[in-house]
Amino acid sequence: MSKLLTMGLVAAAVALVGCEASAPKMGSESAKTTATGSAGGAAAQNVNSKLGRCDRPAGTIALVEDTSLDWYRAYLDKYRLGATSPVLRLLIQQSNCFIVVERGRAMANMQQERALQNSGELRQNSNFGKGQMVSADYSLTPEVLMSARGTSGLGAALGGFGGRLGALGAIAGGIQTNEAAVMLTLVDNRSGVQVAAAEGSSSNTDFNLGAILVGSSGFGGAGGYTNTPQGKVVTAAFTDAYNNIINAVKNYSPQSMGDRGMGTGGRLAVEGSSQPNGAPVAQSSAAGAGGGTMSVRDAQNKLNQLGYAVGTADGQMGRRTVEQLRAFQRDRRLSITGQLDQATMNELAK
């Protein structure tokens, strides 16, 4: 009875995972990942129904995969998986949320064609001249935070009892959980500001028939035949992360410094800083000879006197103050920075 039960459990496990020896099949569902189908321009076919989609692109984007990082080397060495960028390229184009531009290895081929054009080797009208390459508005950086494959402890616990429980333990010992957690970071290339970041995760459970069939009469080990590739779990995690990026883009609201321009001095004052309370204060002499100081409030009063209306002199570098500083600098043929730099202070003090 025990042997019949074991064979019955084996048969059930085989039926469950759909193990069959057959000729290779094109378009096999078992080989597909969550990044499936195709994309051509704005059109997409056989897309994962759970992938988000945008009505129009938010801009152009380049994939930046840093192959020098520790996670990438471990990712390749342990699982023998390739680059993550092809999967992300497909997801991005299918979503229509960004237009992908090439900044990877194919850039070398692009430059090679241009070199051939410049050398005169290409046919006439090949049109590889300058001014055609599209800039990348954003960069997307992927990172695998965690990718692990473990074995359930249930099998060892049941296997110790022998008999029917031992048979169940053999099956439980062949159940493996694959897990992955990834991160995507979206950066604006012009300002260098991070505009979005998202985490994604995925897990699955697969049956390793090799754990229960080794030593059974008439059967051989089938572990490698039925294992779910770790790459599928990582791909699912990236799909999850990219969906989160899409949601962030759709609900995007830029971070603002309020009455202070970004990058002109933060609100967290540091002792000894020339920018108390985050308000930029340039060093200059009231007479324009250098060595003294002029506060933002004094500069605002002077601008008001000269007809550059900044409103109440509150000592803060607000939007109106920056705008009027720019107008003053433009009229006086100074560098238009919108800040109280040395040259502007000197001109105001005249």
Contacts in CASP RR format, 6 or more apart in sequence:
PFRMAT RR
TARGET T0000
AUTHOR 0000-0000-0000
METHOD contacts of the structure
MODEL  1
MSKLLTMGLVAAAVALVGCEASAPKMGSESAKTTATGSAGGAAAQNVNSK
LGRCDRPAGTIALVEDTSLDWYRAYLDKYRLGATSPVLRLLIQQSNCFIV
VERGRAMANMQQERALQNSGELRQNSNFGKGQMVSADYSLTPEVLMSARG
TSGLGAALGGFGGRLGALGAIAGGIQTNEAAVMLTLVDNRSGVQVAAAEG
SSSNTDFNLGAILVGSSGFGGAGGYTNTPQGKVVTAAFTDAYNNIINAVK
NYSPQSMGDRGMGTGGRLAVEGSSQPNGAPVAQSSAAGAGGGTMSVRDAQ
NKLNQLGYAVGTADGQMGRRTVEQLRAFQRDRRLSITGQLDQATMNELAK
2 163 0 8 1.000
2 164 0 8 1.000
2 167 0 8 1.000
5 164 0 8 1.000
5 167 0 8 1.000
6 167 0 8 1.000
6 170 0 8 1.000
6 216 0 8 1.000
9 167 0 8 1.000
9 168 0 8 1.000
9 171 0 8 1.000
9 212 0 8 1.000
10 209 0 8 1.000
10 212 0 8 1.000
10 213 0 8 1.000
10 216 0 8 1.000
10 219 0 8 1.000
13 171 0 8 1.000
13 207 0 8 1.000
13 209 0 8 1.000
13 212 0 8 1.000
14 209 0 8 1.000
16 207 0 8 1.000
17 206 0 8 1.000
17 207 0 8 1.000
17 209 0 8 1.000
17 226 0 8 1.000
19 209 0 8 1.000
19 222 0 8 1.000
19 225 0 8 1.000
19 226 0 8 1.000
33 87 0 8 1.000
33 231 0 8 1.000
33 232 0 8 1.000
33 235 0 8 1.000
33 236 0 8 1.000
34 48 0 8 1.000
34 50 0 8 1.000
34 51 0 8 1.000
34 202 0 8 1.000
34 232 0 8 1.000
34 235 0 8 1.000
34 236 0 8 1.000
34 239 0 8 1.000
35 48 0 8 1.000
35 87 0 8 1.000
35 90 0 8 1.000
35 91 0 8 1.000
35 235 0 8 1.000
35 238 0 8 1.000
35 239 0 8 1.000
36 46 0 8 1.000
36 47 0 8 1.000
36 48 0 8 1.000
37 44 0 8 1.000
37 45 0 8 1.000
37 46 0 8 1.000
37 47 0 8 1.000
37 48 0 8 1.000
37 90 0 8 1.000
37 94 0 8 1.000
38 44 0 8 1.000
38 45 0 8 1.000
38 46 0 8 1.000
38 90 0 8 1.000
39 45 0 8 1.000
39 47 0 8 1.000
39 90 0 8 1.000
39 93 0 8 1.000
39 94 0 8 1.000
40 93 0 8 1.000
41 93 0 8 1.000
42 96 0 8 1.000
44 93 0 8 1.000
44 94 0 8 1.000
44 96 0 8 1.000
47 53 0 8 1.000
47 94 0 8 1.000
48 239 0 8 1.000
50 239 0 8 1.000
50 243 0 8 1.000
51 91 0 8 1.000
51 94 0 8 1.000
51 95 0 8 1.000
51 239 0 8 1.000
51 242 0 8 1.000
51 243 0 8 1.000
52 95 0 8 1.000
52 97 0 8 1.000
52 243 0 8 1.000
52 246 0 8 1.000
53 94 0 8 1.000
53 95 0 8 1.000
53 96 0 8 1.000
53 97 0 8 1.000
53 246 0 8 1.000
54 95 0 8 1.000
54 96 0 8 1.000
54 97 0 8 1.000
54 246 0 8 1.000
54 249 0 8 1.000
54 250 0 8 1.000
55 96 0 8 1.000
56 96 0 8 1.000
57 96 0 8 1.000
57 97 0 8 1.000
57 98 0 8 1.000
57 99 0 8 1.000
58 97 0 8 1.000
58 98 0 8 1.000
58 138 0 8 1.000
58 249 0 8 1.000
58 252 0 8 1.000
59 98 0 8 1.000
59 99 0 8 1.000
59 137 0 8 1.000
59 138 0 8 1.000
60 98 0 8 1.000
60 99 0 8 1.000
60 100 0 8 1.000
60 101 0 8 1.000
60 134 0 8 1.000
60 135 0 8 1.000
60 136 0 8 1.000
60 137 0 8 1.000
60 138 0 8 1.000
61 92 0 8 1.000
61 98 0 8 1.000
61 99 0 8 1.000
61 100 0 8 1.000
61 101 0 8 1.000
61 136 0 8 1.000
61 137 0 8 1.000
61 138 0 8 1.000
61 139 0 8 1.000
61 140 0 8 1.000
61 186 0 8 1.000
62 100 0 8 1.000
62 101 0 8 1.000
62 102 0 8 1.000
62 103 0 8 1.000
62 104 0 8 1.000
62 136 0 8 1.000
62 138 0 8 1.000
62 139 0 8 1.000
62 140 0 8 1.000
62 189 0 8 1.000
63 85 0 8 1.000
63 88 0 8 1.000
63 89 0 8 1.000
63 100 0 8 1.000
63 103 0 8 1.000
63 104 0 8 1.000
63 139 0 8 1.000
63 140 0 8 1.000
63 142 0 8 1.000
64 103 0 8 1.000
64 139 0 8 1.000
64 140 0 8 1.000
64 141 0 8 1.000
65 72 0 8 1.000
65 83 0 8 1.000
65 84 0 8 1.000
65 85 0 8 1.000
65 141 0 8 1.000
65 142 0 8 1.000
66 72 0 8 1.000
66 141 0 8 1.000
67 73 0 8 1.000
67 83 0 8 1.000
69 143 0 8 1.000
71 143 0 8 1.000
71 144 0 8 1.000
71 145 0 8 1.000
72 144 0 8 1.000
75 81 0 8 1.000
75 144 0 8 1.000
75 147 0 8 1.000
75 234 0 8 1.000
76 82 0 8 1.000
78 147 0 8 1.000
79 147 0 8 1.000
79 230 0 8 1.000
79 231 0 8 1.000
79 234 0 8 1.000
81 230 0 8 1.000
81 231 0 8 1.000
81 234 0 8 1.000
84 142 0 8 1.000
84 144 0 8 1.000
84 234 0 8 1.000
84 238 0 8 1.000
85 104 0 8 1.000
85 142 0 8 1.000
87 235 0 8 1.000
87 238 0 8 1.000
88 140 0 8 1.000
88 142 0 8 1.000
88 184 0 8 1.000
88 238 0 8 1.000
88 242 0 8 1.000
89 100 0 8 1.000
91 238 0 8 1.000
91 239 0 8 1.000
91 242 0 8 1.000
92 98 0 8 1.000
92 100 0 8 1.000
92 140 0 8 1.000
92 242 0 8 1.000
93 99 0 8 1.000
93 100 0 8 1.000
95 242 0 8 1.000
95 246 0 8 1.000
97 245 0 8 1.000
97 246 0 8 1.000
97 249 0 8 1.000
98 138 0 8 1.000
98 140 0 8 1.000
99 134 0 8 1.000
101 134 0 8 1.000
101 135 0 8 1.000
101 136 0 8 1.000
102 110 0 8 1.000
103 136 0 8 1.000
110 133 0 8 1.000
113 122 0 8 1.000
113 128 0 8 1.000
114 128 0 8 1.000
114 129 0 8 1.000
116 122 0 8 1.000
116 128 0 8 1.000
117 126 0 8 1.000
117 128 0 8 1.000
117 129 0 8 1.000
122 128 0 8 1.000
135 189 0 8 1.000
136 189 0 8 1.000
137 188 0 8 1.000
137 189 0 8 1.000
137 190 0 8 1.000
138 186 0 8 1.000
138 187 0 8 1.000
138 188 0 8 1.000
138 189 0 8 1.000
138 195 0 8 1.000
139 186 0 8 1.000
139 187 0 8 1.000
139 189 0 8 1.000
140 184 0 8 1.000
140 185 0 8 1.000
140 186 0 8 1.000
140 187 0 8 1.000
140 245 0 8 1.000
141 184 0 8 1.000
141 185 0 8 1.000
141 187 0 8 1.000
142 182 0 8 1.000
142 183 0 8 1.000
142 184 0 8 1.000
142 238 0 8 1.000
143 182 0 8 1.000
143 183 0 8 1.000
143 184 0 8 1.000
143 185 0 8 1.000
144 180 0 8 1.000
144 181 0 8 1.000
144 182 0 8 1.000
144 234 0 8 1.000
144 237 0 8 1.000
145 181 0 8 1.000
145 182 0 8 1.000
145 183 0 8 1.000
145 199 0 8 1.000
146 179 0 8 1.000
146 180 0 8 1.000
146 181 0 8 1.000
147 179 0 8 1.000
147 180 0 8 1.000
147 181 0 8 1.000
147 230 0 8 1.000
147 233 0 8 1.000
147 234 0 8 1.000
148 178 0 8 1.000
148 179 0 8 1.000
148 180 0 8 1.000
149 176 0 8 1.000
149 177 0 8 1.000
149 178 0 8 1.000
149 179 0 8 1.000
149 230 0 8 1.000
150 176 0 8 1.000
150 177 0 8 1.000
150 178 0 8 1.000
151 173 0 8 1.000
151 174 0 8 1.000
151 175 0 8 1.000
151 176 0 8 1.000
152 172 0 8 1.000
152 173 0 8 1.000
152 174 0 8 1.000
152 175 0 8 1.000
152 176 0 8 1.000
152 177 0 8 1.000
153 172 0 8 1.000
153 173 0 8 1.000
154 169 0 8 1.000
154 172 0 8 1.000
154 173 0 8 1.000
154 175 0 8 1.000
155 168 0 8 1.000
155 169 0 8 1.000
155 170 0 8 1.000
155 171 0 8 1.000
155 172 0 8 1.000
155 173 0 8 1.000
155 174 0 8 1.000
155 175 0 8 1.000
156 169 0 8 1.000
156 173 0 8 1.000
157 169 0 8 1.000
158 165 0 8 1.000
158 166 0 8 1.000
158 168 0 8 1.000
158 169 0 8 1.000
158 172 0 8 1.000
159 165 0 8 1.000
159 166 0 8 1.000
159 168 0 8 1.000
159 169 0 8 1.000
159 170 0 8 1.000
160 166 0 8 1.000
160 169 0 8 1.000
167 212 0 8 1.000
170 211 0 8 1.000
170 212 0 8 1.000
171 207 0 8 1.000
171 211 0 8 1.000
171 212 0 8 1.000
173 208 0 8 1.000
173 211 0 8 1.000
174 207 0 8 1.000
174 208 0 8 1.000
174 209 0 8 1.000
174 210 0 8 1.000
174 211 0 8 1.000
174 212 0 8 1.000
175 205 0 8 1.000
175 206 0 8 1.000
175 207 0 8 1.000
175 208 0 8 1.000
176 205 0 8 1.000
176 206 0 8 1.000
176 208 0 8 1.000
176 227 0 8 1.000
177 203 0 8 1.000
177 204 0 8 1.000
177 205 0 8 1.000
178 203 0 8 1.000
178 204 0 8 1.000
178 205 0 8 1.000
178 206 0 8 1.000
178 228 0 8 1.000
178 230 0 8 1.000
178 232 0 8 1.000
178 233 0 8 1.000
179 201 0 8 1.000
179 202 0 8 1.000
179 203 0 8 1.000
179 233 0 8 1.000
180 201 0 8 1.000
180 202 0 8 1.000
180 203 0 8 1.000
180 230 0 8 1.000
180 231 0 8 1.000
180 233 0 8 1.000
180 234 0 8 1.000
180 236 0 8 1.000
180 237 0 8 1.000
181 199 0 8 1.000
181 200 0 8 1.000
181 201 0 8 1.000
181 237 0 8 1.000
182 199 0 8 1.000
182 200 0 8 1.000
182 201 0 8 1.000
182 234 0 8 1.000
182 237 0 8 1.000
182 238 0 8 1.000
182 241 0 8 1.000
183 197 0 8 1.000
183 198 0 8 1.000
183 199 0 8 1.000
183 200 0 8 1.000
183 241 0 8 1.000
184 197 0 8 1.000
184 198 0 8 1.000
184 200 0 8 1.000
184 238 0 8 1.000
184 241 0 8 1.000
184 242 0 8 1.000
184 244 0 8 1.000
184 245 0 8 1.000
185 194 0 8 1.000
185 196 0 8 1.000
185 197 0 8 1.000
186 194 0 8 1.000
186 195 0 8 1.000
186 196 0 8 1.000
186 197 0 8 1.000
186 245 0 8 1.000
186 248 0 8 1.000
186 249 0 8 1.000
187 193 0 8 1.000
187 194 0 8 1.000
187 195 0 8 1.000
188 194 0 8 1.000
188 195 0 8 1.000
191 262 0 8 1.000
193 255 0 8 1.000
193 262 0 8 1.000
195 252 0 8 1.000
195 254 0 8 1.000
196 245 0 8 1.000
196 248 0 8 1.000
196 249 0 8 1.000
196 252 0 8 1.000
197 248 0 8 1.000
198 241 0 8 1.000
198 242 0 8 1.000
198 244 0 8 1.000
198 245 0 8 1.000
198 248 0 8 1.000
199 241 0 8 1.000
199 244 0 8 1.000
200 237 0 8 1.000
200 238 0 8 1.000
200 240 0 8 1.000
200 241 0 8 1.000
200 244 0 8 1.000
201 237 0 8 1.000
201 240 0 8 1.000
202 233 0 8 1.000
202 234 0 8 1.000
202 236 0 8 1.000
202 237 0 8 1.000
202 239 0 8 1.000
202 240 0 8 1.000
203 233 0 8 1.000
204 228 0 8 1.000
204 232 0 8 1.000
204 233 0 8 1.000
204 236 0 8 1.000
206 226 0 8 1.000
206 227 0 8 1.000
206 228 0 8 1.000
207 226 0 8 1.000
208 223 0 8 1.000
208 224 0 8 1.000
208 226 0 8 1.000
208 227 0 8 1.000
209 221 0 8 1.000
209 222 0 8 1.000
209 223 0 8 1.000
209 225 0 8 1.000
209 226 0 8 1.000
210 220 0 8 1.000
210 221 0 8 1.000
210 222 0 8 1.000
210 223 0 8 1.000
210 224 0 8 1.000
210 226 0 8 1.000
211 223 0 8 1.000
213 219 0 8 1.000
213 220 0 8 1.000
213 221 0 8 1.000
213 222 0 8 1.000
214 220 0 8 1.000
214 221 0 8 1.000
256 262 0 8 1.000
257 263 0 8 1.000
257 264 0 8 1.000
257 266 0 8 1.000
257 267 0 8 1.000
259 316 0 8 1.000
259 317 0 8 1.000
259 318 0 8 1.000
259 319 0 8 1.000
260 266 0 8 1.000
260 267 0 8 1.000
260 278 0 8 1.000
260 279 0 8 1.000
260 316 0 8 1.000
260 317 0 8 1.000
260 318 0 8 1.000
261 317 0 8 1.000
261 318 0 8 1.000
261 322 0 8 1.000
264 280 0 8 1.000
264 317 0 8 1.000
264 339 0 8 1.000
265 275 0 8 1.000
265 278 0 8 1.000
265 280 0 8 1.000
266 275 0 8 1.000
266 278 0 8 1.000
267 277 0 8 1.000
267 278 0 8 1.000
268 278 0 8 1.000
269 275 0 8 1.000
269 276 0 8 1.000
269 277 0 8 1.000
269 278 0 8 1.000
274 281 0 8 1.000
274 283 0 8 1.000
275 281 0 8 1.000
279 296 0 8 1.000
279 315 0 8 1.000
279 316 0 8 1.000
279 317 0 8 1.000
280 296 0 8 1.000
280 317 0 8 1.000
280 339 0 8 1.000
280 340 0 8 1.000
281 293 0 8 1.000
281 295 0 8 1.000
281 296 0 8 1.000
281 340 0 8 1.000
282 294 0 8 1.000
282 339 0 8 1.000
282 340 0 8 1.000
282 341 0 8 1.000
282 342 0 8 1.000
282 344 0 8 1.000
282 345 0 8 1.000
283 290 0 8 1.000
283 291 0 8 1.000
283 292 0 8 1.000
283 293 0 8 1.000
283 342 0 8 1.000
283 345 0 8 1.000
284 290 0 8 1.000
284 291 0 8 1.000
284 292 0 8 1.000
284 293 0 8 1.000
284 294 0 8 1.000
284 340 0 8 1.000
284 342 0 8 1.000
284 345 0 8 1.000
284 346 0 8 1.000
284 349 0 8 1.000
285 291 0 8 1.000
285 292 0 8 1.000
285 293 0 8 1.000
285 294 0 8 1.000
285 349 0 8 1.000
286 292 0 8 1.000
286 294 0 8 1.000
286 298 0 8 1.000
286 349 0 8 1.000
287 349 0 8 1.000
288 345 0 8 1.000
288 346 0 8 1.000
288 349 0 8 1.000
288 350 0 8 1.000
290 346 0 8 1.000
294 340 0 8 1.000
294 345 0 8 1.000
294 348 0 8 1.000
294 349 0 8 1.000
295 315 0 8 1.000
296 315 0 8 1.000
296 316 0 8 1.000
296 317 0 8 1.000
296 321 0 8 1.000
296 340 0 8 1.000
297 313 0 8 1.000
297 314 0 8 1.000
297 315 0 8 1.000
298 313 0 8 1.000
299 321 0 8 1.000
299 325 0 8 1.000
299 340 0 8 1.000
299 345 0 8 1.000
299 348 0 8 1.000
300 310 0 8 1.000
300 311 0 8 1.000
300 313 0 8 1.000
300 314 0 8 1.000
300 315 0 8 1.000
300 321 0 8 1.000
301 313 0 8 1.000
302 348 0 8 1.000
302 349 0 8 1.000
303 309 0 8 1.000
303 310 0 8 1.000
303 321 0 8 1.000
303 324 0 8 1.000
303 325 0 8 1.000
303 328 0 8 1.000
303 348 0 8 1.000
304 310 0 8 1.000
304 311 0 8 1.000
304 313 0 8 1.000
306 328 0 8 1.000
306 348 0 8 1.000
308 324 0 8 1.000
308 325 0 8 1.000
308 327 0 8 1.000
308 328 0 8 1.000
309 320 0 8 1.000
309 324 0 8 1.000
310 320 0 8 1.000
310 321 0 8 1.000
310 324 0 8 1.000
311 320 0 8 1.000
317 339 0 8 1.000
317 340 0 8 1.000
322 338 0 8 1.000
322 339 0 8 1.000
325 337 0 8 1.000
325 338 0 8 1.000
325 339 0 8 1.000
325 340 0 8 1.000
325 344 0 8 1.000
326 336 0 8 1.000
326 337 0 8 1.000
326 338 0 8 1.000
328 334 0 8 1.000
328 344 0 8 1.000
328 347 0 8 1.000
328 348 0 8 1.000
329 335 0 8 1.000
329 336 0 8 1.000
329 337 0 8 1.000
329 338 0 8 1.000
329 344 0 8 1.000
330 336 0 8 1.000
332 347 0 8 1.000
334 343 0 8 1.000
334 344 0 8 1.000
334 347 0 8 1.000
335 341 0 8 1.000
335 343 0 8 1.000
337 344 0 8 1.000
338 344 0 8 1.000
END
